[in-house]
C-alpha cells in the first residue's frame, strides 16, 4: 500500500506511522498515514463495527491479544470489535481471554468445504463467517444464518457480484470501493 516492500511486524509503530499511504493515488492523497488501532477506534462512528483481522503471518500471543483488547477498550472500540482469523485456535484464544468479544472465522479460497468450516465456526461460538466471495453459496449462507452468524464476503469489488451475493442473503461486504455498494454501508 505504501510502495515500500516491508512487512508490518518487522517495524515499530513509529516507523509505520511515517509511511505515506496516499502517494500512489495522486497529490490529493499525499501525506495519508497508516492509522493506529487507537485512531481507528476513536475516529470511527460508534454505529460502525470494527473488524480486526489477525493476520496469519505470525502467531498472535495472549499478550498481543490482551494489549489489543486494552487499546480497543481505552478508545471505545471493544464493544464494536469483531476479531477475525483463519485460525480456529486464534479465535479460541480470543474466547478464552475475553468471551464477550465477537469473533469471525475467515475462509480463504483454499478451504475445501466452506459449509463444514461454517459449522466449525458455529461450534466455536463465532458471530460471523467471513469467506472469500468465491466460496459463497446458498448452503453456506443458510448454515450461517441457522446458527445466528452473519456472512461478510471479501473482497467484493464488482457491482454485479455484490448484487448476486445480496440475493443469496449475504449480510455485508469487504470492498475496496464502498461507493459501489449502492446505498448499503457494510
C-alpha contacts under 8 A as a table, 3 or more apart, distances in Angstrom:
res1	aa1	res2	aa2	distance
1	X	4	X	7.69
1	X	21	X	6.00
1	X	24	X	7.93
2	X	19	X	6.38
2	X	20	X	5.88
2	X	21	X	4.77
2	X	22	X	7.38
2	X	23	X	7.44
2	X	24	X	7.20
3	X	24	X	7.32
6	X	10	X	7.39
7	X	10	X	5.51
7	X	11	X	7.28
8	X	11	X	5.72
8	X	16	X	7.34
9	X	12	X	7.66
11	X	15	X	6.09
11	X	16	X	6.43
12	X	15	X	5.20
12	X	16	X	6.29
13	X	16	X	5.15
13	X	17	X	6.17
14	X	17	X	5.13
14	X	18	X	6.65
15	X	18	X	5.32
15	X	19	X	7.18
16	X	19	X	5.60
16	X	34	X	6.71
17	X	33	X	5.93
17	X	34	X	5.48
17	X	35	X	7.08
17	X	36	X	7.84
18	X	33	X	6.73
18	X	34	X	7.79
19	X	33	X	6.12
19	X	34	X	6.84
20	X	23	X	6.11
20	X	30	X	6.78
20	X	31	X	5.41
20	X	32	X	5.61
20	X	33	X	5.29
20	X	34	X	7.42
21	X	24	X	7.21
21	X	29	X	7.93
21	X	30	X	7.44
21	X	31	X	7.09
21	X	32	X	5.27
21	X	33	X	5.53
21	X	34	X	6.49
22	X	25	X	5.47
22	X	26	X	6.89
22	X	27	X	7.84
22	X	28	X	7.94
22	X	29	X	4.44
22	X	30	X	4.63
22	X	31	X	6.06
22	X	32	X	5.02
22	X	33	X	7.49
23	X	26	X	5.64
23	X	27	X	6.60
23	X	29	X	6.23
23	X	30	X	4.75
23	X	31	X	7.15
23	X	32	X	7.92
25	X	28	X	7.71
25	X	29	X	6.19
25	X	30	X	7.81
26	X	29	X	5.75
26	X	30	X	6.69
27	X	30	X	5.15
29	X	32	X	6.02
35	X	38	X	8.00
35	X	39	X	5.95
35	X	40	X	6.46
36	X	39	X	5.16
36	X	40	X	6.30
37	X	40	X	5.17
37	X	41	X	6.10
37	X	71	X	7.27
37	X	72	X	7.24
38	X	41	X	5.27
38	X	42	X	6.15
38	X	71	X	6.23
38	X	72	X	6.72
38	X	75	X	6.01
39	X	42	X	5.14
39	X	43	X	5.83
40	X	43	X	5.22
40	X	44	X	5.80
41	X	44	X	5.81
41	X	50	X	7.44
41	X	72	X	6.40
41	X	75	X	5.65
41	X	76	X	6.23
41	X	77	X	4.92
42	X	45	X	7.95
42	X	75	X	5.46
42	X	76	X	6.53
42	X	77	X	7.32
44	X	48	X	6.68
45	X	48	X	5.72
46	X	49	X	7.66
46	X	80	X	7.63
48	X	80	X	7.15
49	X	80	X	4.71
49	X	81	X	5.95
49	X	82	X	7.10
50	X	77	X	7.07
50	X	80	X	5.62
50	X	81	X	4.64
50	X	82	X	6.09
51	X	81	X	5.90
51	X	82	X	4.88
51	X	83	X	6.07
51	X	84	X	7.05
52	X	81	X	6.78
52	X	82	X	6.05
52	X	83	X	4.83
52	X	84	X	6.04
53	X	83	X	5.90
53	X	84	X	4.70
53	X	85	X	5.85
54	X	60	X	7.52
54	X	83	X	7.12
54	X	84	X	6.05
54	X	85	X	5.19
55	X	58	X	7.28
55	X	85	X	6.87
56	X	59	X	6.79
56	X	85	X	7.53
56	X	86	X	7.44
56	X	87	X	7.78
60	X	64	X	6.00
60	X	65	X	6.83
60	X	90	X	7.39
61	X	64	X	5.06
61	X	65	X	6.32
62	X	65	X	5.03
62	X	66	X	6.03
62	X	93	X	7.21
62	X	97	X	7.78
63	X	66	X	5.09
63	X	67	X	6.20
64	X	67	X	5.20
64	X	68	X	6.23
65	X	68	X	5.02
65	X	69	X	6.17
65	X	94	X	7.21
66	X	69	X	5.12
66	X	70	X	6.10
66	X	97	X	7.56
67	X	70	X	5.00
67	X	71	X	6.19
68	X	71	X	5.22
68	X	72	X	6.18
69	X	72	X	5.10
69	X	73	X	5.97
69	X	78	X	6.57
70	X	73	X	5.10
70	X	74	X	6.09
71	X	74	X	5.19
71	X	75	X	6.28
72	X	75	X	5.27
72	X	76	X	6.13
72	X	77	X	4.62
72	X	78	X	4.82
72	X	81	X	7.89
73	X	76	X	5.36
73	X	77	X	5.71
73	X	78	X	4.76
73	X	79	X	7.76
74	X	77	X	7.68
75	X	78	X	7.94
76	X	79	X	7.36
77	X	80	X	5.32
77	X	81	X	6.06
78	X	81	X	5.13
78	X	101	X	7.35
79	X	101	X	7.13
81	X	101	X	6.76
81	X	102	X	6.65
82	X	101	X	6.73
82	X	102	X	4.81
82	X	103	X	5.18
82	X	104	X	6.62
83	X	91	X	7.68
83	X	94	X	7.95
83	X	101	X	7.46
83	X	102	X	6.37
83	X	103	X	4.75
83	X	104	X	6.11
84	X	91	X	7.27
84	X	103	X	5.63
84	X	104	X	4.47
84	X	105	X	5.65
84	X	106	X	6.18
84	X	130	X	7.87
85	X	88	X	7.22
85	X	90	X	6.73
85	X	91	X	6.62
85	X	104	X	6.71
85	X	105	X	5.51
85	X	106	X	5.29
86	X	105	X	5.59
86	X	106	X	4.42
86	X	107	X	6.08
86	X	108	X	7.51
87	X	90	X	5.37
87	X	91	X	6.68
87	X	105	X	7.43
87	X	106	X	7.86
88	X	91	X	5.10
88	X	92	X	6.17
88	X	105	X	7.18
88	X	121	X	7.95
88	X	124	X	7.79
89	X	92	X	4.95
89	X	93	X	6.17
90	X	93	X	5.03
90	X	94	X	6.37
91	X	94	X	5.07
91	X	95	X	6.29
91	X	103	X	6.50
91	X	104	X	7.69
91	X	105	X	7.59
91	X	124	X	7.67
92	X	95	X	4.98
92	X	96	X	6.17
92	X	124	X	6.93
93	X	96	X	5.06
93	X	97	X	6.23
94	X	97	X	5.25
94	X	98	X	5.85
94	X	99	X	6.91
94	X	101	X	7.49
94	X	103	X	7.83
95	X	98	X	5.29
95	X	99	X	4.20
95	X	100	X	7.43
95	X	101	X	7.12
95	X	103	X	7.99
96	X	99	X	5.93
98	X	101	X	5.82
99	X	102	X	7.78
102	X	126	X	6.58
102	X	127	X	5.68
103	X	125	X	7.63
103	X	126	X	4.84
103	X	127	X	5.57
103	X	128	X	6.64
104	X	121	X	7.45
104	X	126	X	5.28
104	X	127	X	5.87
104	X	128	X	4.51
104	X	129	X	5.11
104	X	130	X	6.40
105	X	118	X	7.93
105	X	121	X	6.04
105	X	126	X	6.94
105	X	128	X	6.68
105	X	129	X	4.88
105	X	130	X	5.94
105	X	131	X	7.94
106	X	129	X	6.10
106	X	130	X	4.66
106	X	131	X	5.62
106	X	132	X	7.92
107	X	110	X	7.93
107	X	111	X	6.32
107	X	114	X	7.31
107	X	117	X	7.71
107	X	129	X	7.38
107	X	130	X	6.05
107	X	131	X	4.29
107	X	132	X	6.02
107	X	135	X	7.96
108	X	111	X	5.91
108	X	131	X	6.22
108	X	132	X	5.43
109	X	132	X	6.20
109	X	134	X	7.25
109	X	135	X	6.78
111	X	114	X	6.12
111	X	117	X	7.81
113	X	116	X	5.48
113	X	117	X	6.57
114	X	117	X	5.00
114	X	118	X	6.21
114	X	135	X	6.49
114	X	136	X	7.75
114	X	140	X	6.58
115	X	118	X	5.03
115	X	119	X	6.39
115	X	139	X	6.74
115	X	140	X	4.99
115	X	143	X	6.98
116	X	119	X	5.06
116	X	120	X	6.38
117	X	120	X	5.04
117	X	121	X	6.20
118	X	121	X	4.93
118	X	122	X	6.30
118	X	129	X	6.60
118	X	140	X	6.86
118	X	143	X	6.83
118	X	144	X	6.25
119	X	122	X	5.09
119	X	123	X	6.33
119	X	143	X	7.14
119	X	144	X	7.69
120	X	123	X	4.93
120	X	124	X	6.21
121	X	124	X	5.00
121	X	125	X	6.37
121	X	126	X	5.35
121	X	128	X	7.79
121	X	129	X	7.00
122	X	125	X	5.07
122	X	126	X	5.60
122	X	127	X	7.87
122	X	144	X	7.56
122	X	147	X	6.17
122	X	149	X	7.38
123	X	126	X	7.59
126	X	129	X	7.36
126	X	149	X	6.82
127	X	148	X	7.13
127	X	149	X	4.77
127	X	150	X	6.39
128	X	144	X	7.49
128	X	149	X	4.51
128	X	150	X	4.41
128	X	151	X	5.69
128	X	152	X	7.20
129	X	144	X	7.23
129	X	149	X	6.77
129	X	150	X	6.31
129	X	151	X	5.12
129	X	152	X	6.46
130	X	151	X	5.81
130	X	152	X	4.75
130	X	153	X	5.46
130	X	154	X	6.84
131	X	134	X	7.87
131	X	135	X	6.30
131	X	136	X	6.89
131	X	151	X	7.46
131	X	152	X	6.80
131	X	153	X	5.23
131	X	154	X	6.25
132	X	135	X	5.72
132	X	136	X	7.37
132	X	153	X	5.76
132	X	154	X	4.91
132	X	155	X	6.59
133	X	136	X	5.50
133	X	153	X	5.02
133	X	154	X	5.50
133	X	155	X	6.70
133	X	156	X	6.69
136	X	140	X	6.13
136	X	141	X	7.13
136	X	153	X	7.84
136	X	165	X	7.87
137	X	140	X	5.48
137	X	141	X	6.53
137	X	168	X	7.25
138	X	141	X	5.17
138	X	142	X	5.97
138	X	168	X	5.92
139	X	142	X	5.05
139	X	143	X	6.12
140	X	143	X	5.27
140	X	144	X	6.21
141	X	144	X	5.19
141	X	145	X	6.09
141	X	151	X	6.67
141	X	168	X	7.18
141	X	169	X	6.67
141	X	170	X	6.68
142	X	145	X	5.23
142	X	146	X	5.93
143	X	146	X	5.07
143	X	147	X	6.38
144	X	147	X	5.27
144	X	148	X	6.27
144	X	149	X	4.82
144	X	150	X	6.33
144	X	151	X	6.87
145	X	148	X	4.77
145	X	149	X	5.29
145	X	150	X	6.37
145	X	151	X	8.00
146	X	149	X	7.50
150	X	170	X	7.53
150	X	171	X	5.92
151	X	170	X	5.32
151	X	171	X	5.29
151	X	172	X	6.69
152	X	170	X	6.44
152	X	171	X	5.78
152	X	172	X	4.67
152	X	173	X	5.13
152	X	174	X	6.92
153	X	156	X	6.81
153	X	170	X	7.21
153	X	172	X	6.42
153	X	173	X	4.76
153	X	174	X	6.08
154	X	173	X	5.87
154	X	174	X	4.74
154	X	175	X	6.65
155	X	173	X	7.07
155	X	174	X	5.23
155	X	175	X	5.14
155	X	176	X	7.35
156	X	161	X	6.88
156	X	162	X	6.55
156	X	173	X	6.28
156	X	174	X	6.17
156	X	175	X	5.03
156	X	176	X	7.61
157	X	161	X	7.63
157	X	162	X	7.56
157	X	175	X	5.46
157	X	176	X	6.22
157	X	177	X	6.09
157	X	180	X	7.59
158	X	161	X	5.37
158	X	162	X	6.32
158	X	180	X	7.62
159	X	162	X	4.95
159	X	163	X	6.23
159	X	180	X	6.12
159	X	181	X	6.88
160	X	163	X	5.16
160	X	164	X	6.24
161	X	164	X	5.05
161	X	165	X	6.11
162	X	165	X	5.22
162	X	166	X	6.08
162	X	173	X	7.79
162	X	181	X	6.99
163	X	166	X	5.05
163	X	167	X	6.21
164	X	167	X	5.14
164	X	168	X	6.50
165	X	168	X	4.99
165	X	169	X	6.48
165	X	170	X	5.58
166	X	169	X	5.08
166	X	170	X	5.26
166	X	171	X	7.33
166	X	172	X	7.96
167	X	170	X	7.52
170	X	173	X	7.91
172	X	186	X	5.03
173	X	186	X	5.78
174	X	186	X	7.15
175	X	178	X	5.98
177	X	180	X	5.72
177	X	181	X	7.69
178	X	181	X	5.61
178	X	185	X	7.10
178	X	186	X	7.98
179	X	182	X	6.62
179	X	183	X	7.83
181	X	184	X	5.56
181	X	185	X	7.06
